[in-house]
Amino acid sequence: MSQAYQVTGEMTDSRHVTLDQAIPVAAGKVRVIVERIPPSATRDLAEFERQLRERQKARGHVPPSKEEIDAYLKAERS
């Protein structure tokens, strides 16, 4: 039985895929199953944080001030 590898990649055109990481396979025929990854699953941390801040702002979230955080920490330590 042959070894299977699951990696992500990007279609560069309708016939070529660039893998996100190398796999230990010599040149030759391989079987490829292509599954589209939803855009939300590929966002990076900066994009996630930007969207999080937008949603917080839209619902009126006000983060605690430095003074409020300091007071909370002081109370917790007492």
N, C-alpha and C positions, 0 to 999 in steps of 0.2 A: 504494500500500500504506500502511496506517495505522501509526502509531507505537504500540508496545506498552510498557507500564510495569509493572514488577514491584515491588510494595511490600507490606509487611505491614500488618495492621490487626487490629481486634477486632470480632467480631460483637456488636452491642449487643442485638439480638433476632433473630428468624428472618428479618427482612427488611432490616435495616440494618447497614452496616459503617462503622466509623470508621477511616480510614487513619492510619498512624503518621506519614506525611509527605504534604504536598500534591503533586499532580501537575498539570502544565499542560494540563488538559482543560477545555474549556468545557462548560456544561450540555448534556445530550443523552443519547441512548442509548449505552450501553457494554456490552461483554461482560465478564462477571466469572466467573472460575474459582476456586472456593473449595477450598483444601487445608488441612486441619487441621495445625497445627504441634505436634509433640509437646511436652509441658510442659518436658522437659529442655532443649529448644532455646531456650526463652524465658527461662531463669533469668538473673538479673543477676549481676554479679561478687560481690556480698555473699552471695547465695544459694550460688553455686559455692564460695566460700571456706568457708562454714559447713559444707556437705556434705563438702568436702575434710577439714576438721578432724575431723569426726565419723568419717570412714573411717580417718584416721590414728590417732585415739584407739582405735577398735575393734580395730585390729591391733597396738596397743601401741607405736606410734611415739613416741619421745621426742626432741624437737627439741634441737639442740645449745645449750649454755648460752652466755652472752655471753663467758665466759672461754675456752671452747673455740673460738668464732669468732675472738676476738682472737688466740689462739695460732696458729690456722690462717693468718690473714692475716699475722701477723708472720713465720711460716715461709715463706710464699709470697714475701714482700717481701725476704727475706734472700738 
